Amino acid sequence: MSAENLLALLARGDRAAPALISPELDLTITYARLMDEVHAVCEGLRACGVRPGDAVAYVLPNGPEALFTFFGALAAGAAAMPVNPELRPEEIDFALEDSRATLLLFDEENAARVQECVQLPDRRARLSFSTAAGSTVDGPAGGEVPAASPGPDDDALLLYTSGTTSRPKGVRLSHRNLLASARNVAASYELTAADRTLCVMPLFHVHGLVASVMATLQAGGSIVLPRRFSASGFWPVVQRYQPTWYTAVPTIHTILLNTADQYLAGEPPRFRFVRSCSSALAPATQEAFERRFDVAVLQAYGMTEAAHQIASNPLPPAARKEGSVGLATGLEAAILDDAGHLLPTGAVGEVAIRGENVTRGYLRNPEATAAAFTNGWFRTGDQGSIDADGYIFLHGRIKELINRGGEKITPMEIDDVLLRHPAVAEAVAVGVPHPIYGEEVEAVVALKPGEQVTADELIAFSGQYLARFKVPKVIRFVPVIPRGATGKIQRRRLLELL
């Protein structure tokens, strides 16, 4: 078991080698400068009174500043709490109050939003960064603060769950948890110092922080870090900086596939591989993406409570199984029944995990922590099975299964069928209340530009591939499928909108 903390990642690469690349700033930051900027932020936080064991919240866009702040908080012995800049002020206030954060850090871009918050009015600091002057923290003066060297089991990251079915819960991740997950990701894809990733995921989410950033630093590679993802800006950045891989939610892969003819000039660049995680990628979309861009798409499985990665399909030429999220990576996975008993190979139940990367529990929420663990296994809330070769198959979130008159229906199965239709860009099946069956199947569909199809035609198309009780009875068309801040489609939130 590792005795290191996350600051060890900053020493992985050659000091003169590029660690971060900012396209907007046209700036390459070496490992040596990265450590200097982290030290500057650490000293600024300590001057504001941040002490070991505190929580430091920050509202920052993607970019070098977010990573300087993340590692700077750790260097001060604190836990970092990145906040989604798109949250409403009252949502930010909830996280600040629940976490008992010591300081709220922000930049000029997010100053107005932070000013609307009522929590920590006297404990706010502004972060500034320039190519010439580097990082500065302007905030309230604190007392003398002792130096700190965080231990492997100290909290390093505090992230709040989306709260689609309950109040958000604070997930505590230690240095040990995050280092274990970074090692697992780096090993899964054989990352080396020669690899360069394009980070398109937000850094307030464990997907971007661990898979794009920490795993790359673990290997001594480099990270191209644009402010935000856009379909039009993606390919110019790829062509200029030539990343060897990227990881994203299925929504981003779908957008790139559907807009490639518009924004990609010439032959597609050659990635070593592309990774898909955080929700299911439909087999039809994966097949079309691989054919269009001549690259293997490796589906992975992760969640915040596992410090991101749980499983992944292996690199070619090893087997990738259609519909599977791959093999467990650096942890144990099992299938449990409702009572918490282990089920045999191939049986369907709840996916459970245990390992060095799994959280110890939720912040000051012993009831939620106790409910999440059974006999040392963390219950993921995902229904699935594991085959004889160890490949994990997910059938959907247990709370999202559609119960139509006692028939349990996996929404992803319906999504996949609808996505086979050539006019459909995105499709999401949901269960809506029904007076007789309890729930009935409906679907929300966004069409590809210029395409037309009627609801009756899509219903008839679905009937060619699905049992009668699974066929959507109503299809609603929308210009674009609503999704969360990370690009992940949230069925429960979509149901509320309907």
C-alpha positions as CSV (number, residue, x, y, z in Angstrom):
1,M,0.0,0.0,0.0
2,S,1.4,3.4,-1.0
3,A,2.6,5.9,1.7
4,E,2.8,8.7,-0.9
5,N,0.5,11.7,-1.2
6,L,-0.7,13.2,-4.4
7,L,2.1,15.8,-4.5
8,A,4.3,12.9,-5.7
9,L,2.6,13.2,-9.1
10,L,4.3,16.5,-9.7
11,A,7.7,14.9,-9.5
12,R,6.9,12.1,-11.9
13,G,7.9,13.8,-15.1
14,D,11.2,15.3,-16.4
15,R,11.4,18.8,-14.8
16,A,12.0,20.3,-18.3
17,A,9.2,18.3,-20.0
18,P,5.8,19.8,-20.7
19,A,3.2,19.0,-18.1
20,L,0.3,21.4,-19.1
21,I,-0.5,23.1,-22.4
22,S,-3.0,25.9,-22.5
23,P,-4.3,26.6,-26.1
24,E,-6.0,29.9,-25.1
25,L,-2.8,31.2,-23.4
26,D,-0.5,29.7,-26.0
27,L,1.5,28.5,-23.0
28,T,3.4,25.3,-22.2
29,I,4.0,24.8,-18.5
30,T,6.9,22.4,-17.6
31,Y,6.8,20.1,-14.6
32,A,9.3,22.5,-12.9
33,R,7.0,25.5,-13.4
34,L,4.0,23.5,-12.4
35,M,5.6,22.8,-9.0
36,D,6.6,26.5,-8.7
37,E,3.0,27.6,-9.4
38,V,1.6,25.1,-6.9
39,H,4.0,26.3,-4.3
40,A,2.9,29.9,-4.9
41,V,-0.8,29.1,-4.5
42,C,0.0,27.0,-1.4
43,E,1.8,30.0,0.2
44,G,-1.1,32.3,-0.8
45,L,-3.6,29.9,0.9
46,R,-1.6,29.7,4.0
47,A,-1.3,33.5,4.2
48,C,-5.2,33.5,4.1
49,G,-5.2,31.2,7.2
50,V,-5.8,27.8,5.5
51,R,-4.6,25.1,7.9
52,P,-4.0,21.3,7.6
53,G,-7.3,19.5,7.6
54,D,-9.3,22.4,6.2
55,A,-11.4,22.3,3.1
56,V,-10.7,24.8,0.3
57,A,-13.5,25.5,-2.1
58,Y,-12.8,27.0,-5.5
59,V,-14.9,28.2,-8.4
60,L,-12.7,28.2,-11.5
61,P,-12.9,27.3,-15.2
62,N,-10.9,24.5,-16.8
63,G,-7.3,25.7,-17.2
64,P,-3.9,25.7,-15.4
65,E,-5.3,27.8,-12.6
66,A,-7.7,25.0,-11.5
67,L,-4.8,22.6,-11.2
68,F,-2.5,25.0,-9.5
69,T,-5.3,25.5,-6.9
70,F,-6.0,21.8,-6.6
71,F,-2.5,20.8,-5.8
72,G,-1.8,24.1,-3.9
73,A,-4.6,23.2,-1.5
74,L,-3.1,19.7,-1.0
75,A,0.4,21.2,-0.4
76,A,-1.2,23.3,2.4
77,G,-2.5,20.1,4.0
78,A,-6.1,20.9,3.0
79,A,-8.7,19.0,1.0
80,A,-9.6,20.5,-2.4
81,M,-13.3,21.1,-3.2
82,P,-13.8,22.1,-6.8
83,V,-17.2,23.7,-7.5
84,N,-19.1,23.6,-10.8
85,P,-19.2,27.3,-12.0
86,E,-22.6,26.6,-13.5
87,L,-24.2,26.0,-10.1
88,R,-26.7,28.5,-8.8
89,P,-25.5,30.6,-5.8
90,E,-27.8,28.7,-3.4
91,E,-26.3,25.4,-4.6
92,I,-22.8,26.7,-4.0
93,D,-23.9,27.9,-0.5
94,F,-25.1,24.4,0.3
95,A,-21.8,22.8,-0.5
96,L,-19.9,25.6,1.4
97,E,-22.1,25.1,4.5
98,D,-22.1,21.3,4.4
99,S,-18.4,21.0,3.9
100,R,-17.5,23.8,6.4
101,A,-15.0,25.1,3.9
102,T,-12.5,27.5,5.3
103,L,-12.0,29.6,2.1
104,L,-13.7,30.2,-1.2
105,L,-11.3,30.9,-4.1
106,F,-12.5,32.3,-7.4
107,D,-11.2,34.2,-10.5
108,E,-12.4,37.3,-12.3
109,E,-14.7,35.3,-14.6
110,N,-16.6,33.9,-11.7
111,A,-16.5,36.9,-9.3
112,A,-20.1,38.0,-10.0
113,R,-21.6,34.6,-9.3
114,V,-19.6,34.2,-6.1
115,Q,-20.8,37.6,-4.9
116,E,-24.3,36.3,-4.9
117,C,-23.4,33.6,-2.3
118,V,-24.2,34.3,1.3
119,Q,-21.8,31.7,2.8
120,L,-18.2,32.8,3.7
121,P,-18.6,36.5,3.0
122,D,-15.4,37.3,4.8
123,R,-13.4,34.2,3.7
124,R,-13.0,34.7,0.0
125,A,-9.9,35.1,-2.1
126,R,-9.3,36.0,-5.7
127,L,-6.8,33.9,-7.8
128,S,-4.9,35.7,-10.6
129,F,-2.5,34.1,-13.1
130,S,-0.4,35.7,-15.8
131,T,2.2,34.2,-18.0
132,A,4.8,36.6,-16.7
133,A,3.9,37.1,-13.0
134,G,2.5,33.6,-12.3
135,S,-0.1,32.9,-9.6
136,T,-1.2,35.2,-6.8
137,V,-3.8,34.8,-4.2
138,D,-5.5,38.0,-2.9
139,G,-7.6,37.4,0.2
140,P,-8.1,37.9,3.9
141,A,-5.0,37.8,6.1
142,G,-4.7,34.8,8.4
143,G,-2.6,34.0,11.4
144,E,0.6,32.0,11.4
145,V,0.0,28.6,9.9
146,P,2.2,25.6,10.4
147,A,3.7,23.8,7.3
148,A,2.0,20.5,6.5
149,S,2.8,17.3,4.7
150,P,-0.4,15.4,4.1
151,G,-0.6,11.7,4.8
152,P,-1.9,9.1,2.4
153,D,-5.2,8.7,4.4
154,D,-5.9,12.4,4.7
155,D,-8.8,13.8,2.7
156,A,-7.5,15.2,-0.6
157,L,-10.7,15.8,-2.6
158,L,-14.3,16.5,-1.6
159,L,-16.9,16.2,-4.3
160,Y,-20.7,16.4,-4.1
161,T,-22.9,13.9,-5.8
162,S,-25.5,15.3,-8.3
163,G,-28.4,14.9,-5.9
164,T,-30.9,13.9,-8.5
165,T,-32.8,11.7,-6.1
166,S,-31.8,13.2,-2.7
167,R,-29.8,16.0,-1.2
168,P,-26.2,16.0,-2.5
169,K,-23.7,14.0,-0.5
170,G,-20.1,14.9,0.0
171,V,-17.8,12.1,-1.2
172,R,-14.5,12.0,0.7
173,L,-11.5,10.8,-1.3
174,S,-8.1,10.4,0.3
175,H,-4.6,10.7,-1.3
176,R,-4.4,6.9,-1.2
177,N,-7.8,6.6,-3.0
178,L,-6.8,9.0,-5.8
179,L,-3.3,7.7,-6.3
180,A,-4.6,4.1,-6.6
181,S,-7.1,5.1,-9.2
182,A,-4.5,7.1,-11.2
183,R,-2.3,4.1,-11.2
184,N,-5.1,1.9,-12.3
185,V,-6.0,4.2,-15.2
186,A,-2.3,4.6,-16.3
187,A,-1.8,0.8,-16.2
188,S,-5.0,0.0,-18.1
189,Y,-3.9,2.1,-21.1
190,E,-0.1,1.6,-20.8
191,L,0.4,5.3,-20.5
192,T,4.0,6.6,-20.7
193,A,5.8,9.9,-20.8
194,A,5.3,9.9,-24.6
195,D,1.5,10.2,-24.2
196,R,-0.4,13.4,-24.4
197,T,-4.0,13.7,-23.5
198,L,-6.6,16.3,-24.5
199,C,-8.7,17.1,-21.4
200,V,-12.3,17.8,-22.5
201,M,-13.9,16.9,-19.2
202,P,-14.5,19.5,-16.5
203,L,-12.0,19.6,-13.6
204,F,-14.8,19.8,-11.0
205,H,-15.5,16.2,-11.8
206,V,-13.6,13.1,-10.9
207,H,-13.5,11.9,-14.6
208,G,-11.4,14.8,-15.7
209,L,-9.3,15.1,-12.6
210,V,-8.3,11.5,-12.3
211,A,-8.4,10.0,-15.8
212,S,-7.2,13.0,-17.8
213,V,-4.9,14.7,-15.2
214,M,-3.7,12.4,-12.5
215,A,-3.2,9.3,-14.7
216,T,-1.2,11.4,-17.2
217,L,1.0,12.9,-14.5
218,Q,1.4,9.5,-13.0
219,A,3.0,8.4,-16.3
220,G,5.0,11.7,-16.7
221,G,3.0,12.7,-19.8
222,S,1.4,16.0,-20.8
223,I,-2.1,17.4,-20.7
224,V,-3.6,19.8,-23.3
225,L,-6.1,21.8,-21.3
226,P,-8.6,24.0,-23.2
227,R,-11.0,26.2,-21.3
228,R,-14.0,24.3,-22.5
229,F,-15.1,21.7,-25.1
230,S,-16.7,22.7,-28.4
231,A,-17.2,20.6,-31.5
232,S,-15.8,23.4,-33.7
233,G,-12.7,23.9,-31.5
234,F,-11.9,20.3,-30.9
235,W,-10.2,19.3,-34.2
236,P,-8.0,22.4,-34.6
237,V,-6.6,21.7,-31.1
238,V,-6.1,18.1,-32.0
239,Q,-4.3,18.9,-35.2
240,R,-2.1,21.5,-33.5
241,Y,-1.1,19.6,-30.4
242,Q,-1.5,16.0,-31.6
243,P,-2.7,14.3,-28.4
244,T,-2.4,10.5,-28.4
245,W,-5.7,9.9,-26.6
246,Y,-8.7,11.5,-24.9
247,T,-11.5,10.4,-22.5
248,A,-15.0,11.7,-22.5
249,V,-18.7,11.0,-21.8
250,P,-20.7,9.4,-24.6
251,T,-22.4,12.7,-25.3
252,I,-19.1,14.2,-26.4
253,H,-18.2,11.3,-28.7
254,T,-21.7,11.5,-30.2
255,I,-21.3,15.2,-30.9
256,L,-17.9,14.8,-32.5
257,L,-19.3,12.0,-34.7
258,N,-22.3,13.9,-35.8
259,T,-20.4,17.1,-36.5
260,A,-17.2,15.7,-38.1
261,D,-18.3,16.4,-41.6
262,Q,-18.8,20.0,-40.7
263,Y,-15.7,20.7,-38.6
264,L,-13.0,18.1,-39.5
265,A,-11.0,19.0,-42.6
266,G,-9.1,16.2,-44.3
267,E,-8.2,12.8,-42.8
268,P,-8.9,12.3,-39.1
269,P,-5.9,12.4,-36.8
270,R,-4.6,9.1,-35.4
271,F,-5.3,8.6,-31.7
272,R,-3.7,5.6,-30.0
273,F,-7.1,5.0,-28.4
274,V,-10.2,6.8,-27.3
275,R,-11.8,6.2,-23.9
276,S,-15.5,6.5,-23.0
277,C,-16.8,6.6,-19.4
278,S,-19.3,8.0,-16.9
279,S,-22.4,6.5,-18.8
280,A,-23.1,3.9,-21.4
281,L,-22.0,4.3,-24.9
282,A,-24.5,2.7,-27.3
283,P,-22.9,-0.1,-29.4
284,A,-24.3,1.6,-32.6
285,T,-22.6,4.8,-31.7
286,Q,-19.3,3.1,-30.8
287,E,-19.3,1.1,-34.1
288,A,-19.9,4.3,-36.1
289,F,-17.2,6.3,-34.2
290,E,-14.6,3.6,-34.7
291,R,-15.4,3.3,-38.4
292,R,-15.3,7.0,-39.0
293,F,-12.1,7.8,-37.1
294,D,-10.3,4.5,-37.4
295,V,-9.6,4.1,-33.7
296,A,-10.5,1.7,-30.9
297,V,-13.0,3.1,-28.4
298,L,-12.5,1.6,-25.0
299,Q,-15.5,1.7,-22.7
300,A,-14.8,2.1,-19.0
301,Y,-16.8,2.2,-15.9
302,G,-16.3,4.6,-13.0
303,M,-18.0,6.6,-10.3
304,T,-17.0,9.3,-7.8
305,E,-17.0,6.9,-4.8
306,A,-14.4,4.8,-6.5
307,A,-12.1,7.7,-7.2
308,H,-13.3,7.2,-10.8
309,Q,-12.2,4.0,-12.5
310,I,-13.7,0.6,-11.6
311,A,-13.3,-1.3,-14.9
312,S,-12.2,-0.9,-18.5
313,N,-12.0,-2.8,-21.7
314,P,-8.4,-3.6,-22.5
315,L,-6.3,-2.2,-25.3
316,P,-6.3,-4.1,-28.6
317,P,-5.5,-6.9,-29.4
318,A,-7.1,-8.1,-26.2
319,A,-10.8,-8.9,-26.4
320,R,-13.4,-6.2,-26.2
321,K,-16.9,-7.5,-25.6
322,E,-19.9,-5.6,-27.0
323,G,-22.0,-4.1,-24.3
324,S,-19.4,-4.7,-21.6
325,V,-17.5,-2.0,-19.6
326,G,-14.6,-4.4,-19.3
327,L,-12.6,-6.0,-16.6
328,A,-12.1,-4.8,-13.0
329,T,-8.9,-2.7,-12.8
330,G,-7.0,-2.8,-9.5
331,L,-9.9,-3.7,-7.4
332,E,-12.4,-6.5,-6.6
333,A,-15.9,-6.5,-8.2
334,A,-18.8,-8.8,-7.4
335,I,-22.5,-9.1,-7.8
336,L,-24.8,-9.0,-4.7
337,D,-28.4,-9.8,-4.2
338,D,-30.8,-7.5,-2.2
339,A,-29.7,-9.1,1.1
340,G,-26.0,-8.6,0.3
341,H,-25.1,-12.2,-0.6
342,L,-22.6,-12.9,-3.3
343,L,-24.3,-14.2,-6.5
344,P,-22.7,-16.7,-8.9
345,T,-21.1,-16.0,-12.3
346,G,-23.6,-14.7,-14.8
347,A,-26.3,-13.8,-12.3
348,V,-27.9,-10.4,-12.4
349,G,-27.8,-8.2,-9.2
350,E,-26.1,-5.1,-7.8
351,V,-22.5,-4.4,-8.7
352,A,-20.3,-4.1,-5.6
353,I,-16.7,-3.2,-5.3
354,R,-13.8,-3.0,-2.7
355,G,-10.3,-1.8,-3.1
356,E,-7.7,0.8,-2.3
357,N,-9.4,3.4,-4.5
358,V,-12.9,3.1,-2.8
359,T,-14.1,5.9,-0.5
360,R,-14.3,5.4,3.2
361,G,-17.7,7.1,3.2
362,Y,-19.6,10.4,3.0
363,L,-18.8,13.6,4.8
364,R,-20.6,13.7,8.2
365,N,-23.3,11.4,6.9
366,P,-23.0,8.1,8.8
367,E,-26.5,6.9,7.7
368,A,-25.6,7.2,4.0
369,T,-22.2,5.6,4.6
370,A,-23.7,2.6,6.4
371,A,-26.3,2.1,3.7
372,A,-23.6,2.1,1.0
373,F,-21.6,-0.7,2.5
374,T,-22.4,-4.4,3.1
375,N,-19.8,-6.7,4.6
376,G,-17.0,-4.4,3.3
377,W,-18.4,-4.2,-0.2
378,F,-19.5,-0.8,-1.6
379,R,-22.8,-1.1,-3.3
380,T,-22.7,1.0,-6.5
381,G,-26.4,1.2,-7.2
382,D,-25.8,-0.3,-10.7
383,Q,-27.5,-3.5,-11.8
384,G,-25.2,-5.8,-13.7
385,S,-23.5,-9.2,-14.1
386,I,-20.0,-10.6,-14.5
387,D,-19.3,-13.3,-17.0
388,A,-16.9,-16.3,-16.8
389,D,-14.1,-14.2,-18.2
390,G,-14.5,-11.4,-15.6
391,Y,-16.1,-8.9,-18.0
392,I,-18.7,-6.6,-16.3
393,F,-22.0,-5.9,-18.0
394,L,-24.2,-3.1,-16.7
395,H,-28.0,-3.2,-17.1
396,G,-28.6,0.3,-15.8
397,R,-29.0,2.2,-12.5
398,I,-31.3,0.2,-10.2
399,K,-33.3,3.4,-9.5
400,E,-33.7,4.0,-13.2
401,L,-35.1,0.6,-14.2
402,I,-38.6,0.9,-15.7
403,N,-41.1,-1.4,-13.9
404,R,-44.0,-1.9,-16.3
405,G,-46.5,-4.2,-14.6
406,G,-43.7,-6.2,-12.9
407,E,-41.6,-6.4,-16.0
408,K,-38.2,-4.8,-15.3
409,I,-36.9,-3.0,-18.4
410,T,-33.4,-1.6,-18.9
411,P,-33.6,1.8,-20.5
412,M,-30.3,1.5,-22.2
413,E,-31.6,-1.4,-24.3
414,I,-34.3,0.9,-25.7
415,D,-31.8,3.7,-26.2
416,D,-29.6,1.5,-28.3
417,V,-32.4,0.4,-30.6
418,L,-33.5,3.9,-31.2
419,L,-30.0,5.0,-32.0
420,R,-29.8,2.4,-34.7
421,H,-32.2,4.5,-36.8
422,P,-30.2,6.7,-39.2
423,A,-32.2,9.8,-38.3
424,V,-31.6,9.7,-34.6
425,A,-28.7,11.6,-33.0
426,E,-29.6,11.0,-29.3
427,A,-32.3,8.9,-27.5
428,V,-33.2,8.5,-23.9
429,A,-35.9,6.1,-22.6
430,V,-37.7,6.8,-19.3
431,G,-40.5,5.3,-17.3
432,V,-43.4,7.6,-16.7
433,P,-46.3,7.0,-14.2
434,H,-49.2,4.9,-15.5
435,P,-52.5,4.2,-13.7
436,I,-52.6,0.5,-14.6
437,Y,-49.0,-0.7,-15.2
438,G,-47.3,1.6,-12.6
439,E,-44.9,2.8,-15.2
440,E,-45.0,3.0,-19.0
441,V,-42.1,3.4,-21.5
442,E,-41.6,6.7,-23.2
443,A,-38.6,8.1,-25.1
444,V,-37.1,11.5,-25.7
445,V,-35.3,11.8,-29.1
446,A,-33.1,14.4,-30.8
447,L,-32.7,14.1,-34.5
448,K,-29.6,14.6,-36.6
449,P,-29.5,17.9,-38.5
450,G,-31.7,17.8,-41.6
451,E,-33.3,14.4,-40.8
452,Q,-37.0,13.8,-40.4
453,V,-38.9,10.9,-38.9
454,T,-42.2,10.6,-37.2
455,A,-42.9,9.2,-33.7
456,D,-45.1,6.4,-35.3
457,E,-42.2,5.5,-37.6
458,L,-39.8,5.2,-34.7
459,I,-42.2,3.2,-32.6
460,A,-42.7,0.8,-35.5
461,F,-38.9,0.6,-36.0
462,S,-38.4,-0.2,-32.3
463,G,-41.0,-3.0,-32.5
464,Q,-38.7,-4.8,-35.0
465,Y,-36.1,-5.3,-32.3
466,L,-37.8,-5.1,-28.9
467,A,-40.4,-7.2,-27.1
468,R,-43.8,-5.5,-27.2
469,F,-43.8,-4.4,-23.6
470,K,-40.5,-2.6,-24.1
471,V,-41.5,-0.5,-27.1
472,P,-42.0,3.2,-26.2
473,K,-45.6,4.1,-26.3
474,V,-44.8,7.9,-26.7
475,I,-41.8,9.5,-28.3
476,R,-41.1,13.2,-27.7
477,F,-38.8,15.2,-30.0
478,V,-36.5,17.8,-28.6
479,P,-33.8,19.9,-30.3
480,V,-31.2,18.6,-27.9
481,I,-31.3,16.2,-24.9
482,P,-30.9,18.0,-21.6
483,R,-27.8,16.9,-19.7
484,G,-25.8,17.6,-16.6
485,A,-22.8,19.8,-16.3
486,T,-20.4,16.9,-17.1
487,G,-22.4,16.1,-20.3
488,K,-24.0,13.1,-18.6
489,I,-27.6,12.4,-19.3
490,Q,-29.7,12.2,-16.1
491,R,-32.8,10.2,-16.7
492,R,-34.4,11.2,-13.4
493,R,-33.9,14.9,-14.1
494,L,-35.2,14.4,-17.6
495,L,-38.3,12.8,-16.2
496,E,-38.9,15.8,-14.0
497,L,-38.6,18.1,-17.0
498,L,-41.3,16.0,-18.8
